[in-house]
Amino acid sequence: MIVTLVLLETSQKVVPYQLISAQKFGRFVIRNCFKCVRKGNQLGNFNGLFDLAEQAVIRRECKSTVDRLGNDSIEKLALVSDLEEIITFYSKSKKTAFRADNGWTDLLQLLSVLKLPKPQLYNCFNALVTRYIPKYVPVSVLQSVTFFVSQTLGDSQECHKDGRPFHLFRLLLLYHDPELCSILDTKKITPDLYALQWFQGLFSSICDIDVCLNMWDVYLQQADPFLVFFLGLVLLVNAKEQIEGLGMEDKDKIIETLKSAPAALEADDIEDFCSLAQYYASKTPQSFRRHYQSPLFGIHKSTGVPDGVQNLPESQALCLPVSIEELLHANELGAGEGVRYFVVDCRPADQYNAGHLPTAFHLDANLMLQNPAEFSTAIQALVATQKQALESGSSAAGEHLCFMGSGREEEDQYVHMVIANFLQKTTQYVSYARGGYSALHQALEDNLANGITDHNPQSCICCVSVPQDSGSTLPNSSSFASKTGNLFNKLSVFGSTMKNRAAETKEKLSNYIKNDFPPEERFVEFFSVCFSNLISS
């Protein structure tokens, strides 16, 4: 069955690629993508001992893999031996335990079709897993300062159930198709339940060999490890009607339907399939790549742990974050093709009037609870202004909404509620500016007069928070120190309470987005909790 993948018309430019025949694929992989020849014979470091605890499982899975290839008896024995050696050495050198379902044998099955010499087969496998299989970063690694525990190292190097790759995948789905994301959230179908095989084997365990070879042609020529996320996104969007048609069917049936979606692809579909994935990639903020590139695909040479794990975005982010640098560049005149943002500044009026982006639309988030009628009017004005800006080609124009708060967590609870309101209405292309106005102010600190409109140092929250040397002499007595200490202690307790309530509210907000209640109950439940938290603050 051929899946019809409609390539949407777009003016976005994508990098050209060509489909390569299976006969030429092996040479292309080695010379152009992995450059494995330069690596030499890494297997020469293998000690020849097949003594892993899971050795029997490795041997069994290698034999099963070779049986599916249909080689003659002599070739089978040699290939089983080669695959077992490759997996055993890789497991030992990477301190990663083999599991029957971790996708390694699926990758090796496809690479074996190329009939590469054993050292090059290992090098290609090693490069493929290292560069293109997203890594799982467990919470224990994020919270621990000790990176040298072998079990932690091993866990961090696999695409693992409930890992960070799936949190990112959900954010991308939420960005492009919030309605479909809401449907799956309502049914409690998380990406790890259906996309684990997609990611850890790059579809090799599901698609036919010819389909995979054509897909990998594009994948390796693009050299974009994130392409797998957008290929998965295309599969989901293409299956949307089928998912909706299943209605209240059993959850397991829906999961199995999604798992097997790539199996319907045929070789002739791949060109359109990959082109559409590139289109989605071009319509996505790019700064997420910088935050996820190193943690998901980069391994620190000395420790074997994904680089940058402590700087990962929160897995429960409300929506896709956009860096201030990308926001500024995208909205420059003549910045070229790509994502353009309609910036919505959600800070209170006094903060907005003390400095803001020249193109930002002001929407006071406080109105959402304080004056719902005025908030509704402001939303209508926002939609009308965005439409007018797009039609006129204004520098403020952008079909992608980017919400900006102050950048102070305890102050931005109302902003989170506004974002949740737009997501609840399944608004497409919703993001938030990472770091808010504070990050903007810092990025433009050498050019505040030109970069920020109406900037007023006397009332700007970033300027007034910077200690000023007024030259005045402060009282210096034990009495004053005692009173000051008591005051700071009280402020510290108050600040800690505020942060705890902010974290609690954000958790409620995530539950609200994920549809744990029917729509009506969810709306009432969420806002009643948020309102009580804010009032008690």
Buried (B, 14 or more C-beta within 10 A) or exposed (E): EEBEBEEEEBEEEBEEBEBBEEEEBBEBBBEEBBEBEEBEEBBEEBEEEBEBEBBEBBBEBBBEBBEEBEBEEEBBEEBBBBBBBBBBBBBBBBBBBBBEBBBBBBBBBBBBBBEBEBBBBBBBBBBBBBBBBBBBBBEEBBEEEEBEEEEBBBBBBBBBEBBBBBBBBBBBBBBBBBEBBBBBBBBEBBBBBBBBBBBBBBBBBBBBBBBBBBBBBBBBBBEBBBBBBBBBBBBBBBBEEEBEEBEEEEEEEBBEBBBEBBBBBBBEBBBBBBBBBBBBBBBBBBBBBEBBBBBBBBBEEEEBBBBBBEEBBEBBBBBBBBBBBBBBBBBEEEEEEBBBBBBBBBBBEEBBBBBBBEBBBBBBBBBBBEEEEEBEEBBEEBEEBBEEBBEEEBBBBBBBBBBBBBBBBBBBBBBBBBBBBBBBEBBBBBBBBBBBBBBBBEBBEEEBEEBBBEBEEEEBBBBEEEEEEEEEEEEEEEEEEEEEEEEEEEEEEEEEEBEEBBEEBBEBBBBBBBBBBEEEEBBEBBBEBBEEBBEEE
